[in-house]
């Protein structure tokens, strides 16, 4: 008799990545794609001149966060990206918290990434094609000063 999966644990399967939510401050925005949720520790190399081992010691250094890229469809009279970007004036910008949540089947967060002091660095409008058959997509790139991860 074939196994129908009913005896399997509910925690054995990885979470699908297609059900997520993005909050800017307290407003929920819909996106097609979010990428760049990574961090790296830049290595510091050091070697004392009298060390008998002829290779440096590596230590963790500063953390470096990638910019987050978000893509969404273009909607009539929706200029949220451009309005936020136009607020940049001589190194002054409203920095906001951005929360990205991976959701389960019921819509509850299972994993939450929170960006600290996020602000836009680049906006890419859609490409236009006279024979295209796709949705118009715009992209925003967001810099931030830190990334925290919580499990729901």
Secondary structure by P-SEA (a helix, b strand, c coil): ccccccccccccccccccccccccccbbbbbccccccbbbbbbbbbbcccccccbbbbbbcbbbbcbbbbbbbbccccaaaaaaaacccccccbbbbbbbbbccccccccbbbbbccccccccccbbbbccccccbbbbbbbbbcbbbbbcc
